[in-house]
């Protein structure tokens, strides 16, 4: 497996835009502040919860720039 490490800010913004996380601290487990970006693999970002150590995966689309 070839793990990627993309910009974590972009990974979190993607997850927020897709509704996987929320920026409201009252939302418990879905609060973005309770997660760590770990790595990316096959157009999927992997996040780990800081409390229960369970993972959440979020797909993203990579943009290829023609040369």
PyMOL Python script that loads the backbone (N, CA, C, O; Angstrom):
from pymol import cmd

cmd.read_pdbstr("""\
ATOM      1  N   UNK A   1       0.835  -1.181   0.000  1.00  0.00           N
ATOM      2  CA  UNK A   1       0.000   0.000   0.000  1.00  0.00           C
ATOM      3  C   UNK A   1       0.882   1.246   0.000  1.00  0.00           C
ATOM      4  O   UNK A   1       1.868   1.336   0.732  1.00  0.00           O
ATOM      5  N   UNK A   2       0.504   2.184  -0.826  1.00  0.00           N
ATOM      6  CA  UNK A   2       1.214   3.454  -0.873  1.00  0.00           C
ATOM      7  C   UNK A   2       0.359   4.527  -0.226  1.00  0.00           C
ATOM      8  O   UNK A   2      -0.551   5.077  -0.848  1.00  0.00           O
ATOM      9  N   UNK A   3       0.661   4.816   1.024  1.00  0.00           N
ATOM     10  CA  UNK A   3      -0.056   5.851   1.729  1.00  0.00           C
ATOM     11  C   UNK A   3       0.348   7.215   1.191  1.00  0.00           C
ATOM     12  O   UNK A   3       1.494   7.427   0.796  1.00  0.00           O
ATOM     13  N   UNK A   4      -0.600   8.126   1.180  1.00  0.00           N
ATOM     14  CA  UNK A   4      -0.342   9.505   0.796  1.00  0.00           C
ATOM     15  C   UNK A   4      -0.564  10.372   2.025  1.00  0.00           C
ATOM     16  O   UNK A   4      -1.310  10.004   2.932  1.00  0.00           O
ATOM     17  N   UNK A   5       0.075  11.501   2.046  1.00  0.00           N
ATOM     18  CA  UNK A   5      -0.165  12.477   3.100  1.00  0.00           C
ATOM     19  C   UNK A   5      -0.453  13.801   2.415  1.00  0.00           C
ATOM     20  O   UNK A   5       0.453  14.562   2.074  1.00  0.00           O
ATOM     21  N   UNK A   6      -1.749  14.054   2.224  1.00  0.00           N
ATOM     22  CA  UNK A   6      -2.115  15.295   1.555  1.00  0.00           C
ATOM     23  C   UNK A   6      -2.308  16.400   2.584  1.00  0.00           C
ATOM     24  O   UNK A   6      -2.229  16.156   3.788  1.00  0.00           O
ATOM     25  N   UNK A   7      -2.554  17.586   2.119  1.00  0.00           N
ATOM     26  CA  UNK A   7      -2.745  18.722   3.002  1.00  0.00           C
ATOM     27  C   UNK A   7      -3.904  18.420   3.956  1.00  0.00           C
ATOM     28  O   UNK A   7      -5.033  18.227   3.507  1.00  0.00           O
ATOM     29  N   UNK A   8      -3.641  18.376   5.252  1.00  0.00           N
ATOM     30  CA  UNK A   8      -4.680  17.991   6.221  1.00  0.00           C
ATOM     31  C   UNK A   8      -5.819  19.011   6.257  1.00  0.00           C
ATOM     32  O   UNK A   8      -6.971  18.639   6.483  1.00  0.00           O
ATOM     33  N   UNK A   9      -5.512  20.284   6.037  1.00  0.00           N
ATOM     34  CA  UNK A   9      -6.566  21.302   6.010  1.00  0.00           C
ATOM     35  C   UNK A   9      -7.560  21.014   4.887  1.00  0.00           C
ATOM     36  O   UNK A   9      -8.770  21.137   5.079  1.00  0.00           O
ATOM     37  N   UNK A  10      -7.052  20.634   3.718  1.00  0.00           N
ATOM     38  CA  UNK A  10      -7.923  20.285   2.592  1.00  0.00           C
ATOM     39  C   UNK A  10      -8.747  19.045   2.913  1.00  0.00           C
ATOM     40  O   UNK A  10      -9.920  18.972   2.549  1.00  0.00           O
ATOM     41  N   UNK A  11      -8.152  18.080   3.585  1.00  0.00           N
ATOM     42  CA  UNK A  11      -8.873  16.860   3.954  1.00  0.00           C
ATOM     43  C   UNK A  11     -10.024  17.184   4.913  1.00  0.00           C
ATOM     44  O   UNK A  11     -11.137  16.687   4.741  1.00  0.00           O
ATOM     45  N   UNK A  12      -9.752  18.018   5.921  1.00  0.00           N
ATOM     46  CA  UNK A  12     -10.805  18.399   6.864  1.00  0.00           C
ATOM     47  C   UNK A  12     -11.893  19.232   6.184  1.00  0.00           C
ATOM     48  O   UNK A  12     -13.078  19.039   6.456  1.00  0.00           O
ATOM     49  N   UNK A  13     -11.503  20.153   5.308  1.00  0.00           N
ATOM     50  CA  UNK A  13     -12.493  20.969   4.602  1.00  0.00           C
ATOM     51  C   UNK A  13     -13.396  20.098   3.740  1.00  0.00           C
ATOM     52  O   UNK A  13     -14.604  20.327   3.685  1.00  0.00           O
ATOM     53  N   UNK A  14     -12.824  19.100   3.067  1.00  0.00           N
ATOM     54  CA  UNK A  14     -13.616  18.181   2.269  1.00  0.00           C
ATOM     55  C   UNK A  14     -14.620  17.428   3.148  1.00  0.00           C
ATOM     56  O   UNK A  14     -15.794  17.309   2.796  1.00  0.00           O
ATOM     57  N   UNK A  15     -14.152  16.924   4.284  1.00  0.00           N
ATOM     58  CA  UNK A  15     -15.041  16.179   5.189  1.00  0.00           C
ATOM     59  C   UNK A  15     -16.153  17.077   5.732  1.00  0.00           C
ATOM     60  O   UNK A  15     -17.296  16.638   5.857  1.00  0.00           O
ATOM     61  N   UNK A  16     -15.831  18.319   6.053  1.00  0.00           N
ATOM     62  CA  UNK A  16     -16.855  19.266   6.519  1.00  0.00           C
ATOM     63  C   UNK A  16     -17.867  19.549   5.413  1.00  0.00           C
ATOM     64  O   UNK A  16     -19.072  19.561   5.666  1.00  0.00           O
ATOM     65  N   UNK A  17     -17.391  19.776   4.196  1.00  0.00           N
ATOM     66  CA  UNK A  17     -18.285  20.062   3.067  1.00  0.00           C
ATOM     67  C   UNK A  17     -19.206  18.896   2.749  1.00  0.00           C
ATOM     68  O   UNK A  17     -20.332  19.101   2.297  1.00  0.00           O
ATOM     69  N   UNK A  18     -18.741  17.682   2.979  1.00  0.00           N
ATOM     70  CA  UNK A  18     -19.559  16.492   2.728  1.00  0.00           C
ATOM     71  C   UNK A  18     -20.474  16.143   3.902  1.00  0.00           C
ATOM     72  O   UNK A  18     -21.258  15.198   3.815  1.00  0.00           O
ATOM     73  N   UNK A  19     -20.381  16.899   4.996  1.00  0.00           N
ATOM     74  CA  UNK A  19     -21.240  16.655   6.145  1.00  0.00           C
ATOM     75  C   UNK A  19     -20.776  15.528   7.049  1.00  0.00           C
ATOM     76  O   UNK A  19     -21.540  15.070   7.899  1.00  0.00           O
ATOM     77  N   UNK A  20     -19.533  15.067   6.884  1.00  0.00           N
ATOM     78  CA  UNK A  20     -19.016  14.002   7.751  1.00  0.00           C
ATOM     79  C   UNK A  20     -18.656  14.531   9.131  1.00  0.00           C
ATOM     80  O   UNK A  20     -18.744  13.806  10.122  1.00  0.00           O
ATOM     81  N   UNK A  21     -18.252  15.788   9.195  1.00  0.00           N
ATOM     82  CA  UNK A  21     -17.928  16.465  10.445  1.00  0.00           C
ATOM     83  C   UNK A  21     -18.742  17.743  10.544  1.00  0.00           C
ATOM     84  O   UNK A  21     -19.305  18.221   9.559  1.00  0.00           O
ATOM     85  N   UNK A  22     -18.791  18.281  11.744  1.00  0.00           N
ATOM     86  CA  UNK A  22     -19.425  19.575  11.976  1.00  0.00           C
ATOM     87  C   UNK A  22     -18.460  20.443  12.770  1.00  0.00           C
ATOM     88  O   UNK A  22     -17.590  19.934  13.477  1.00  0.00           O
ATOM     89  N   UNK A  23     -18.620  21.752  12.650  1.00  0.00           N
ATOM     90  CA  UNK A  23     -17.764  22.652  13.424  1.00  0.00           C
ATOM     91  C   UNK A  23     -18.438  23.109  14.714  1.00  0.00           C
ATOM     92  O   UNK A  23     -17.948  24.013  15.390  1.00  0.00           O
ATOM     93  N   UNK A  24     -19.557  22.485  15.049  1.00  0.00           N
ATOM     94  CA  UNK A  24     -20.296  22.792  16.280  1.00  0.00           C
ATOM     95  C   UNK A  24     -19.823  21.854  17.390  1.00  0.00           C
ATOM     96  O   UNK A  24     -20.034  20.643  17.318  1.00  0.00           O
ATOM     97  N   UNK A  25     -19.193  22.410  18.401  1.00  0.00           N
ATOM     98  CA  UNK A  25     -18.626  21.587  19.479  1.00  0.00           C
ATOM     99  C   UNK A  25     -19.681  20.838  20.286  1.00  0.00           C
ATOM    100  O   UNK A  25     -19.334  19.954  21.069  1.00  0.00           O
ATOM    101  N   UNK A  26     -20.947  21.166  20.115  1.00  0.00           N
ATOM    102  CA  UNK A  26     -22.037  20.481  20.826  1.00  0.00           C
ATOM    103  C   UNK A  26     -22.463  19.187  20.127  1.00  0.00           C
ATOM    104  O   UNK A  26     -23.305  18.455  20.647  1.00  0.00           O
ATOM    105  N   UNK A  27     -21.896  18.902  18.967  1.00  0.00           N
ATOM    106  CA  UNK A  27     -22.316  17.738  18.181  1.00  0.00           C
ATOM    107  C   UNK A  27     -21.586  16.445  18.520  1.00  0.00           C
ATOM    108  O   UNK A  27     -21.622  15.489  17.744  1.00  0.00           O
ATOM    109  N   UNK A  28     -20.941  16.410  19.645  1.00  0.00           N
ATOM    110  CA  UNK A  28     -20.326  15.173  20.125  1.00  0.00           C
ATOM    111  C   UNK A  28     -19.314  14.574  19.182  1.00  0.00           C
ATOM    112  O   UNK A  28     -18.352  15.233  18.790  1.00  0.00           O
ATOM    113  N   UNK A  29     -19.531  13.313  18.813  1.00  0.00           N
ATOM    114  CA  UNK A  29     -18.557  12.548  18.036  1.00  0.00           C
ATOM    115  C   UNK A  29     -18.289  13.154  16.665  1.00  0.00           C
ATOM    116  O   UNK A  29     -17.196  12.971  16.130  1.00  0.00           O
ATOM    117  N   UNK A  30     -19.241  13.864  16.080  1.00  0.00           N
ATOM    118  CA  UNK A  30     -19.052  14.425  14.744  1.00  0.00           C
ATOM    119  C   UNK A  30     -18.322  15.770  14.751  1.00  0.00           C
ATOM    120  O   UNK A  30     -18.042  16.325  13.689  1.00  0.00           O
ATOM    121  N   UNK A  31     -18.018  16.289  15.920  1.00  0.00           N
ATOM    122  CA  UNK A  31     -17.302  17.561  16.010  1.00  0.00           C
ATOM    123  C   UNK A  31     -15.896  17.403  15.453  1.00  0.00           C
ATOM    124  O   UNK A  31     -15.145  16.521  15.871  1.00  0.00           O
ATOM    125  N   UNK A  32     -15.552  18.258  14.515  1.00  0.00           N
ATOM    126  CA  UNK A  32     -14.277  18.157  13.806  1.00  0.00           C
ATOM    127  C   UNK A  32     -13.073  18.224  14.746  1.00  0.00           C
ATOM    128  O   UNK A  32     -12.026  17.648  14.451  1.00  0.00           O
ATOM    129  N   UNK A  33     -13.211  18.914  15.863  1.00  0.00           N
ATOM    130  CA  UNK A  33     -12.116  19.046  16.815  1.00  0.00           C
ATOM    131  C   UNK A  33     -11.759  17.755  17.528  1.00  0.00           C
ATOM    132  O   UNK A  33     -10.745  17.697  18.224  1.00  0.00           O
ATOM    133  N   UNK A  34     -12.573  16.718  17.371  1.00  0.00           N
ATOM    134  CA  UNK A  34     -12.307  15.439  18.009  1.00  0.00           C
ATOM    135  C   UNK A  34     -11.622  14.435  17.098  1.00  0.00           C
ATOM    136  O   UNK A  34     -11.557  13.248  17.420  1.00  0.00           O
ATOM    137  N   UNK A  35     -11.107  14.901  15.960  1.00  0.00           N
ATOM    138  CA  UNK A  35     -10.541  13.990  14.973  1.00  0.00           C
ATOM    139  C   UNK A  35      -9.138  14.395  14.565  1.00  0.00           C
ATOM    140  O   UNK A  35      -8.786  15.574  14.598  1.00  0.00           O
ATOM    141  N   UNK A  36      -8.341  13.408  14.182  1.00  0.00           N
ATOM    142  CA  UNK A  36      -7.000  13.623  13.652  1.00  0.00           C
ATOM    143  C   UNK A  36      -6.953  13.064  12.233  1.00  0.00           C
ATOM    144  O   UNK A  36      -7.438  11.964  11.973  1.00  0.00           O
ATOM    145  N   UNK A  37      -6.367  13.829  11.326  1.00  0.00           N
ATOM    146  CA  UNK A  37      -6.112  13.302   9.983  1.00  0.00           C
ATOM    147  C   UNK A  37      -4.917  12.358  10.105  1.00  0.00           C
ATOM    148  O   UNK A  37      -3.899  12.711  10.700  1.00  0.00           O
ATOM    149  N   UNK A  38      -5.045  11.164   9.542  1.00  0.00           N
ATOM    150  CA  UNK A  38      -3.973  10.178   9.646  1.00  0.00           C
ATOM    151  C   UNK A  38      -3.209  10.013   8.323  1.00  0.00           C
ATOM    152  O   UNK A  38      -1.986  10.145   8.290  1.00  0.00           O
ATOM    153  N   UNK A  39      -3.936   9.725   7.235  1.00  0.00           N
ATOM    154  CA  UNK A  39      -3.315   9.508   5.935  1.00  0.00           C
ATOM    155  C   UNK A  39      -4.405   9.403   4.888  1.00  0.00           C
ATOM    156  O   UNK A  39      -5.592   9.446   5.208  1.00  0.00           O
ATOM    157  N   UNK A  40      -3.996   9.262   3.627  1.00  0.00           N
ATOM    158  CA  UNK A  40      -4.928   9.054   2.515  1.00  0.00           C
ATOM    159  C   UNK A  40      -4.464   7.837   1.727  1.00  0.00           C
ATOM    160  O   UNK A  40      -3.272   7.537   1.661  1.00  0.00           O
ATOM    161  N   UNK A  41      -5.423   7.146   1.135  1.00  0.00           N
ATOM    162  CA  UNK A  41      -5.135   5.964   0.340  1.00  0.00           C
ATOM    163  C   UNK A  41      -6.261   5.780  -0.666  1.00  0.00           C
ATOM    164  O   UNK A  41      -7.430   5.720  -0.287  1.00  0.00           O
ATOM    165  N   UNK A  42      -5.920   5.690  -1.934  1.00  0.00           N
ATOM    166  CA  UNK A  42      -6.902   5.431  -2.995  1.00  0.00           C
ATOM    167  C   UNK A  42      -8.076   6.414  -2.953  1.00  0.00           C
ATOM    168  O   UNK A  42      -9.236   6.003  -2.917  1.00  0.00           O
ATOM    169  N   UNK A  43      -7.768   7.699  -2.957  1.00  0.00           N
ATOM    170  CA  UNK A  43      -8.775   8.767  -2.943  1.00  0.00           C
ATOM    171  C   UNK A  43      -9.701   8.704  -1.730  1.00  0.00           C
ATOM    172  O   UNK A  43     -10.870   9.078  -1.813  1.00  0.00           O
ATOM    173  N   UNK A  44      -9.176   8.235  -0.619  1.00  0.00           N
ATOM    174  CA  UNK A  44      -9.912   8.178   0.638  1.00  0.00           C
ATOM    175  C   UNK A  44      -9.032   8.722   1.751  1.00  0.00           C
ATOM    176  O   UNK A  44      -7.885   8.306   1.917  1.00  0.00           O
ATOM    177  N   UNK A  45      -9.591   9.665   2.516  1.00  0.00           N
ATOM    178  CA  UNK A  45      -8.893  10.197   3.682  1.00  0.00           C
ATOM    179  C   UNK A  45      -9.288   9.383   4.906  1.00  0.00           C
ATOM    180  O   UNK A  45     -10.445   8.987   5.048  1.00  0.00           O
ATOM    181  N   UNK A  46      -8.333   9.137   5.781  1.00  0.00           N
ATOM    182  CA  UNK A  46      -8.564   8.386   7.009  1.00  0.00           C
ATOM    183  C   UNK A  46      -8.360   9.310   8.203  1.00  0.00           C
ATOM    184  O   UNK A  46      -7.313   9.941   8.353  1.00  0.00           O
ATOM    185  N   UNK A  47      -9.382   9.375   9.045  1.00  0.00           N
ATOM    186  CA  UNK A  47      -9.345  10.183  10.250  1.00  0.00           C
ATOM    187  C   UNK A  47      -9.528   9.269  11.453  1.00  0.00           C
ATOM    188  O   UNK A  47     -10.247   8.273  11.376  1.00  0.00           O
ATOM    189  N   UNK A  48      -8.875   9.609  12.569  1.00  0.00           N
ATOM    190  CA  UNK A  48      -9.013   8.814  13.791  1.00  0.00           C
ATOM    191  C   UNK A  48      -9.567   9.696  14.895  1.00  0.00           C
ATOM    192  O   UNK A  48      -9.094  10.812  15.109  1.00  0.00           O
ATOM    193  N   UNK A  49     -10.577   9.187  15.597  1.00  0.00           N
ATOM    194  CA  UNK A  49     -11.192   9.910  16.708  1.00  0.00           C
ATOM    195  C   UNK A  49     -10.246   9.911  17.904  1.00  0.00           C
ATOM    196  O   UNK A  49      -9.674   8.877  18.249  1.00  0.00           O
ATOM    197  N   UNK A  50     -10.083  11.073  18.533  1.00  0.00           N
ATOM    198  CA  UNK A  50      -9.119  11.179  19.628  1.00  0.00           C
ATOM    199  C   UNK A  50      -9.596  10.517  20.915  1.00  0.00           C
ATOM    200  O   UNK A  50      -8.793  10.254  21.810  1.00  0.00           O
ATOM    201  N   UNK A  51     -10.888  10.248  21.016  1.00  0.00           N
ATOM    202  CA  UNK A  51     -11.417   9.635  22.238  1.00  0.00           C
ATOM    203  C   UNK A  51     -11.535   8.119  22.148  1.00  0.00           C
ATOM    204  O   UNK A  51     -11.051   7.401  23.024  1.00  0.00           O
ATOM    205  N   UNK A  52     -12.176   7.633  21.092  1.00  0.00           N
ATOM    206  CA  UNK A  52     -12.404   6.183  21.014  1.00  0.00           C
ATOM    207  C   UNK A  52     -11.455   5.470  20.042  1.00  0.00           C
ATOM    208  O   UNK A  52     -11.501   4.247  19.914  1.00  0.00           O
ATOM    209  N   UNK A  53     -10.595   6.237  19.356  1.00  0.00           N
ATOM    210  CA  UNK A  53      -9.581   5.700  18.441  1.00  0.00           C
ATOM    211  C   UNK A  53     -10.158   4.972  17.228  1.00  0.00           C
ATOM    212  O   UNK A  53      -9.429   4.262  16.535  1.00  0.00           O
ATOM    213  N   UNK A  54     -11.457   5.134  16.959  1.00  0.00           N
ATOM    214  CA  UNK A  54     -12.054   4.516  15.776  1.00  0.00           C
ATOM    215  C   UNK A  54     -11.813   5.410  14.566  1.00  0.00           C
ATOM    216  O   UNK A  54     -11.693   6.630  14.679  1.00  0.00           O
ATOM    217  N   UNK A  55     -11.747   4.764  13.409  1.00  0.00           N
ATOM    218  CA  UNK A  55     -11.472   5.471  12.168  1.00  0.00           C
ATOM    219  C   UNK A  55     -12.748   5.839  11.431  1.00  0.00           C
ATOM    220  O   UNK A  55     -13.778   5.178  11.562  1.00  0.00           O
ATOM    221  N   UNK A  56     -12.653   6.909  10.653  1.00  0.00           N
ATOM    222  CA  UNK A  56     -13.715   7.336   9.740  1.00  0.00           C
ATOM    223  C   UNK A  56     -13.043   7.586   8.399  1.00  0.00           C
ATOM    224  O   UNK A  56     -11.992   8.223   8.338  1.00  0.00           O
ATOM    225  N   UNK A  57     -13.640   7.093   7.334  1.00  0.00           N
ATOM    226  CA  UNK A  57     -13.082   7.314   6.005  1.00  0.00           C
ATOM    227  C   UNK A  57     -13.965   8.289   5.238  1.00  0.00           C
ATOM    228  O   UNK A  57     -15.189   8.273   5.366  1.00  0.00           O
ATOM    229  N   UNK A  58     -13.328   9.134   4.442  1.00  0.00           N
ATOM    230  CA  UNK A  58     -14.031  10.129   3.635  1.00  0.00           C
ATOM    231  C   UNK A  58     -13.393  10.132   2.250  1.00  0.00           C
ATOM    232  O   UNK A  58     -12.188  10.339   2.108  1.00  0.00           O
ATOM    233  N   UNK A  59     -14.213   9.900   1.238  1.00  0.00           N
ATOM    234  CA  UNK A  59     -13.700   9.906  -0.131  1.00  0.00           C
ATOM    235  C   UNK A  59     -13.485  11.329  -0.615  1.00  0.00           C
ATOM    236  O   UNK A  59     -14.172  12.257  -0.189  1.00  0.00           O
ATOM    237  N   UNK A  60     -12.532  11.482  -1.503  1.00  0.00           N
ATOM    238  CA  UNK A  60     -12.309  12.769  -2.152  1.00  0.00           C
ATOM    239  C   UNK A  60     -11.957  12.529  -3.611  1.00  0.00           C
ATOM    240  O   UNK A  60     -11.493  11.454  -3.989  1.00  0.00           O
ATOM    241  N   UNK A  61     -12.186  13.544  -4.411  1.00  0.00           N
ATOM    242  CA  UNK A  61     -11.848  13.464  -5.823  1.00  0.00           C
ATOM    243  C   UNK A  61     -10.535  14.193  -6.045  1.00  0.00           C
ATOM    244  O   UNK A  61     -10.378  15.352  -5.660  1.00  0.00           O
ATOM    245  N   UNK A  62      -9.608  13.509  -6.661  1.00  0.00           N
ATOM    246  CA  UNK A  62      -8.343  14.175  -6.973  1.00  0.00           C
ATOM    247  C   UNK A  62      -8.514  14.888  -8.312  1.00  0.00           C
ATOM    248  O   UNK A  62      -9.188  14.402  -9.220  1.00  0.00           O
ATOM    249  N   UNK A  63      -7.896  16.024  -8.398  1.00  0.00           N
ATOM    250  CA  UNK A  63      -7.979  16.836  -9.598  1.00  0.00           C
ATOM    251  C   UNK A  63      -6.668  16.688 -10.348  1.00  0.00           C
ATOM    252  O   UNK A  63      -5.598  17.002  -9.826  1.00  0.00           O
ATOM    253  N   UNK A  64      -6.766  16.205 -11.581  1.00  0.00           N
ATOM    254  CA  UNK A  64      -5.554  16.092 -12.384  1.00  0.00           C
ATOM    255  C   UNK A  64      -5.469  17.300 -13.317  1.00  0.00           C
ATOM    256  O   UNK A  64      -6.444  17.674 -13.969  1.00  0.00           O
ATOM    257  N   UNK A  65      -4.317  17.878 -13.361  1.00  0.00           N
ATOM    258  CA  UNK A  65      -4.092  19.062 -14.189  1.00  0.00           C
ATOM    259  C   UNK A  65      -3.411  18.608 -15.476  1.00  0.00           C
ATOM    260  O   UNK A  65      -2.322  18.037 -15.436  1.00  0.00           O
ATOM    261  N   UNK A  66      -4.056  18.862 -16.627  1.00  0.00           N
ATOM    262  CA  UNK A  66      -3.433  18.452 -17.895  1.00  0.00           C
ATOM    263  C   UNK A  66      -2.127  19.206 -18.124  1.00  0.00           C
ATOM    264  O   UNK A  66      -1.999  20.378 -17.768  1.00  0.00           O
ATOM    265  N   UNK A  67      -1.177  18.523 -18.716  1.00  0.00           N
ATOM    266  CA  UNK A  67       0.124  19.158 -19.016  1.00  0.00           C
ATOM    267  C   UNK A  67       0.258  19.464 -20.481  1.00  0.00           C
ATOM    268  O   UNK A  67       1.283  19.997 -20.909  1.00  0.00           O
TER     269      UNK A  67
END
""", "prot")
cmd.dss("prot")
cmd.show_as("cartoon", "prot")
cmd.util.cbc("prot")
cmd.orient("prot")
